[in-house]
Amino acid sequence: MEEQVKLDLIVKLCDTLNTKKIGYCHWKSNTFLNRSTSGENDLDLLVSRVHAQSFTEILYDIGFKESLPPGEEELPGVRDYYGYDQKTGKLIHVHVHFQLILGNDLSKNYRLPLEQVYLQSSIQRDLFRVPAREFELVVLVIRMVLKHSTWDSILMRHGQLSSSERRELNDLSTKETLAKAKRVLLHLPSLSQNLFDLCLQSIQPDCPYGTRIKAGGQLQKAMRTFARRPQWVDIILKFSRRVWLPIRRRGFKYAPKSRFANGGLFIAIVGGDGAGKTTLIDELYKWLSEKHEVKKLHMGKPVWSWVTTFIRGILKIGTLLRLYPFEGDVYEESLQAHGMPWFIRAVCTARDRYLTYIQARKFSSNGNLVLCDRYSFPGFMKMDGPQCEDALASSKNTNWLLQFLVNKEKSYYQQIRLPDLLIVLKVDPEIAVQRKVEETETSVRARSSEVWGLGWEKLSAFEVDANRSKEDALSKVKAIVWEHL
């Protein structure tokens, strides 16, 4: 028998719910309860409305965050929370139901008013409270028929139970459970024993389409008083979503995700060479973006605007024609004065960084998460900040145009404010030199020394020791980010 894995956060949640005597149960898919305890599956919890406030306070107390689904996926009486299990790095999704909302995945049109008796039937089973098997069976049959046996579901090629649904049905359909199901039907007067038997028959393998459609139609009629909208409206909604959603996702690349209820967050991660910024940001993105709206931006190497593309294209032609030399790394620059093309490129970079900042601010202000690689602020990282003023001071040739470019660059950087959350990866300059062998020792040591020596407490930044392994640094950063979401 497979050993059951129990995540610390889930154990803590269940223990607290039991200690506080919260009325709840894990209301479906209890055949695979081991997948819930390990965080592989969502936790589908039905919670008594009387205990709704106490339940949500418990979630917040142990570090869960509420998440808001896209508008078309929002359901009445259903809320989503995510928790971070630090030991495994997993995000735990708690799908909280204060009402039993079910039906076809495209519409969830029915609310089954069984919540109170469903909870009253529940018993403690290892970590979770679970409903009596006969209650779970009746609700499962109703769910499967509405999902797979109506004529519109069959027409939309949703007519087959998945392997996990089939296994769950087989697990619950014992003689004892079927006999006890008669008592559950007393709470649903419109659902007779004959209709329940027909529904159960309709979701068996190789059941004729005629029987399945008959069962689906009769069940929808019996549950008409539990519907959230008229049946004809529901059918139109299901077909329109069946057609339109794939078009949006494949044609327009539109795939809306959830957003954290506390609002968006603009996160910048800075550090010297060899600190692992890019790798860490990629891991954070993978961790958060599966369910939530997240965008990665690079302020050190911002995407060129069309203005920059045009100007630098002209400057590139001048370089190829050897009208002026190419001037690169600011940490290894020569003592000769910079030419006009260098100043123009610096201003273009400043403008693109400012535009990147604006993009990040808008995206995060609309409730999303932004992960920014490198950042620009006064007194830090010469290559990521204003350069023209120092260059002009060391130049013997000054004119109004150079002064204009200096002022223009400065104005862009002055408008870039600190992000919501600043995380600094600090690595010893000598370790950085050993890690970043593909670049010159001079520039690597110089950039890392800037990060190592700056007083970050003045910027309310969170310092992370990047001398340790990448796994340790990632775990620390995840904890910081989760605390601020």
N, C-alpha and C positions, 0 to 999 in steps of 0.2 A: 504493500500500500504506500502511495506517495506521501512523503512527510509534509505536513502542513506548515507553511511559512507564515509567520505572523509579524507584520510590520509594527514597530514600536508605536508609531502614531495611531494606528488603528486600534491597538490594544488599549492605549491611553484613552481614546475616544469611547470605546465600549465600556471600559471600567468606570469612566466618569458618568456615562449615561445610566449605568446600573446603580451606581452609588447615589446619584441624585434622583433615582426612581422616575426617570423620564419615560413617558409612554411612547414606545417606538417599536418597530420591527424591521428586519430586512425583508422587504415584501415580495420580491420575485427572484427567480434564478437561483434558488437555494440549493439546487442540485450541484451547483458549481461554487458553493460558498467558500471553498478553499482558495478560489481565484480572487475573491473579494478580500479575504484576510491578507493575501500577499500583495494586494494593490494592482493585480493584473486586470481585474474588472472594476467598474464603478461600484460604489456602495449605493444601492437603491433603498433608501430608508423612508418608511412611512412614519410620520410623527403626529402625535395627537395635537390638535390645534390649541388645546388648553396649555400644552407645554411648549408652544412654538417659541416664545420669548426666551425661556430657560434654555431650550435646545440651542438656539442661535448664539446665546451668550457663552455657552460651553464651547462651541466651535471657535468663536473669536478668542476665548481664553487660551486655547491650546494651539493657536496659530493659524487657523483656517481663514481664507479670504473669500468673500463672496464674488461671484463672477456672473456677468450679465450676458445671456445668449443673444445672437442676432434676433432682430425683431420678429422674423417669421417663425423662429423656433421657440419663442417665449410661450409658456403655458401657465394658465391660472393655477395658483396654489403649488407651484413647483419652483424650487430655487436650487442654484448650483453653488457649491463651495469647493475650494481646493486647499489641500494642506500639503506641507513639505515634510517628508520623512528624511531627516538629516542623515541617518545611518546609511540608507540606500540611495539617497538622492532622488527618489521617486516623488512625483506629484500624485496625491490621492484625491480623486474626484468623488465628492459626496453629492448624490442626486437626491435632494430632499423633497418628499411629497407630503403636503398637508391635505391633498385630495388625490383620489385614485383617478388619474387622467389616463385614458388608454384609447386604442384604435389604430387605424392605419398610420404608418410612420409619417405620411405626408400631411396628416391633418389632426390626429389625436382628438376625435370629435366627441368622445363620450366621457362623462364623469360618473363613475360607479359609486353610489352612496353607501358603501359598505365599510367606511373607514373605522367606525367605532367598534363594530363587532369583529372586524378583521384584527384590530389591535387587542381586543379582549381575548381572542383565541390564541394569542401568541404565547410561546414558551421560550425559556432560555436554552440555547443550544450552543455549547462552547462559548465563543465570543459574543455572538449576536443573539438577540431575540428573533424568532421566526414565527410566522403564522402557522396555524394548524394546517396539515397537508390538504385536507378537504377544501379549505378556503383557497389555498394556493392553486389547487387543481381547477376549481370552478373559474377563478379569475384567469388562469392560463388559457382555458378553453375559450372563454369569451374573447380574450386578446388575440388568440391565434385565428379564430373565425373572422373577426373584424379585419385582421391584417392580411389573411390569405384566402378566404372563401367567399368574399363578395364578388359579384360579376365584374365590377370595375377593377378590383385587385387582380383578378385573373387576367383581365384584358391588358392590364399594365405589367403583366409578367411578374407579379408578386405572389403567385399562387402556391409556391412550395415552401414548406417549413425548412428552416436551416437545420443542419445536423445537430447543433446544440439545442435548438427548440424541440426537435424530435426526441433527443435524449432526455430532455427535461419532462416531456409529456409521458414518455415510457416509464420514467422513474416514479411519477406521481400516480399513474393509472393502475394502481393495485386494486384488488377486490375490496379490501378493507376501506381504502380511501374513496372508492366509487360509491360504496354503500353509505358512508358518512356524508357524501356530497349532497344527499337528499335534504339533510338538515340545513345546509347552506342555502339551498334554493328557496327555503321558506322566507328568507330575507329579500328575495327577488320574485315577488308574486307573478310578474309578467313572464318570467322564464320558467316554463313548466318542465317536468321531468322528461316528457317526450321530446321537447325542443332541445333540451340539454343533450339527450342521447343522440339526436340528429346532428347536433353541432360536433359532438365528439366523433361521430362516424365520418363527418365531412373532412376532418383533418387527418384521417388515417391515410397511409400510402395507397395509391391506386384507386381512391374513391372517385366515382364518376363525376364529371363536371356538373351534370344536372343536379346531383345530390348536394354538391358543394354550394352551388349557386342558390339552391332552395334554402339550405341552412343559413347562408349568409343573409338572404333577404328576410327570412322570418326572424332572425336575431335582431337585425336592424329595426324591424317593425316593433318587436317586443321592447327594445331599448329606446324607443322614440322619445320617451319622457326624460331620458338621461342625456340626450344629445345637446351639444353646445350650439349647434346651428342646424337648420333644416337639411334633410338628406340631399336634396337637389343642389343646394349651395355647397355642401360638402363634396359632392361628386365633381362639380365644376372646379372647386379649389384643388382637389387631388389631381385632376387631369392637367390643370394649368401649371401646377408645380412640377408634375412629372415631365412636362415638355420644357418649361421655362428654366428650371434649375440647371439642367445639363447645358443648355445654351449659354447661360450666364457663366458657368464654371469653365466650359471648354472654349466657347467663342470669345467671351469678354474677360476671361481669367478672373472672374469675380467669385471669391469663395469667402464670405464673411465668417469671422470667428468671434469668440466671446471676448468680452472686455471686463477688467476688474472693476467692481462696483465703486471702489475708492477713487477711481479716475486713472488717468494715464501717468506714466513716469518716464522722465528723460534721464537716462543713465549714461554717464561717460566713464570710460575706463582708460586710464593713462599709465604710462610706465616707460622705462628705458628699454633699449634693445635687449632681447633675450629674456624679457619678463613673461612672455607668452600671452600678450594682449589678444592677438588675432585668434589664436587657438581657443582661448578662454571665451571670447565673444561668440565664436562659432558654437561652442558647447552650450552657452547660455541660450542662444537662439534655438538650438535643437530642443533644449529642455522646455522652453516656454511657448514656442510657436506652434506646437501641434494643436493646441486648443485656443490660443489667444493671438490677438493681432500684435505682431512684433515686427519692427523694421530695423535692419542693420545699416548704419551709415559710417562713413570714414571721413573725419574732418581733416586728418593729416593729408590724405590724398582724395580731395573731394571730386565728385563727378563734374566734368567741365560743362559749363553752360554754353549755349550756342554762341554767345558773345566771345567767351574765352576760346572756343574752338576756332572761330574766325580769326581772332587777333593772333593766336599762337600759330595758326597756319601760315599767316604772313611772316611772322618772325622766324618760323622754321625754314621758309624759303631763303630768308636772309642768311641764316646759319649755313645752309647748304651751298650758297653762293660765296661763302667765306667773307661776307661783308662785316661780320663781327664774330668773336669767339663764343662758344657755348660756356656758360658759367653755372657750375653745379653746386655741390655740397657746401653749405654755409660753414661747416666745421673745418673745412680744409681749403678755404678760399685764400687766394693770393693777396698780396698787399696792394695790388693795382686797383684803381678805382673801377667801380662797376659802370657798365655802359647803359644807355637808355633802354635797350631791350630787356635787360635784367630788371629794371624798375617796373616796366610794363608787365612783365610776367608776374612779379611779386604782387602787383595790384590785382591782376586777374585772379591769382590764388586767394587773396584776401576776400575778394567779392564772392568767389565760389564757396569759401568757408562760411561766409555770412549767409549765403543762400541755403547752405546745408543746415546751418543753425535754425533758420526760419522754418525749413521743412520739418526739422525735428520738433520744434516748438509746436507747430500746428498739429502734427500727428499725435504727439503726446497730450496736447490740450483737448483733443477729441476722444480721449479715453484709451489710447493705445500705448504700447511700450516701445521705447527707442533705445537701441544699444549703439553707442557712438564710440568708434575706435579712434583714440587720441582726441585732443581738445586744444582750444586756443583761449588763453587768458593771460593777463599781464604778468610778466616776471617769470614765465615758465617756457621752456623748450623753444629755443631760438628759432628752430626750423618751422615751428607751428605758430609763430607769432609775427608781429610787425618787424620788418627788417630794413625798410627803406630809410628811416630816419638815421639809424646808425651808419648806413652806407653813405648817406649824403654828408654826414658830419666828417667822414674821413675822405671825402672827395674834394678835389681842388676846383672842379668845374661845377658850379651851381647855376641854375637859371629858374625862371618862373615855372617851367613845365615840370622840372624835377621836384620843385617844392609842391606843386599841385599833386603830383603822384604820391609824395610822402603824406600829405594831408588826407588824400583819398584813402590810402591804405589804412592809416590810423583810424579814420572814421568807421571803416568796416569792422575792425577789431574792437573798437569801443562799444559797438552795439551788441557784441556777443557776451551774454551774461553767463554766470555759472549754471550748470545743469541742476536738475532736482537732486541727483545723487552722483557724487564724484568718488570713484574708487581708484586708488593708486596701488599699482603693483611695484613694490620696491625690491630691486635685486642689486646686490653688491656689484659695483662697476667691474671688478676683476672677474667675477663669475660671468657677467654679461659678455665680456671679451671672449671667454672660453666658449660660451654658447653660440655667439653670433660670429662664426668664423668666416662667413661669406662676405662680410663688410670689413672696412679698414678698422684697425684697432683704435686709431685716433678718434674717429667719429663715434664709434660705439661707446668708448670710455667717456667721451664728452657728454653724450646724450644721457647715459646712465647716471653720471655724476650730478647732472641737473636734478633728476628725480630723487636721487639719494640724499641730496643736501638741502632740499627745499623744506621749509616749515609748513607742513600740510595742515596742521591744526588750525591755522588762521583761515583756511578755506573750508573748514568743516568737512574735510575729506576723510574717507575711511581707508586706512593703510592696511595692505595685505602683504605679508612676507612671501615674496616670490622666489626666495632662495630655496624654499622647500620644494617638494615634488609638485607637479602640475595638478595632481589629484587633490592634494591638501589645499592648494590655493583655490581651486575651483569650488571645493566644498565650503570654504570660508566666504567666497564671493557670493555663492548661492544663498547662504544664510543671511548675508547683508541685504541682498536684493529682495529676498522674500520678506524680511522684516519691514521693508519700506513700501511694499506693494499695497 
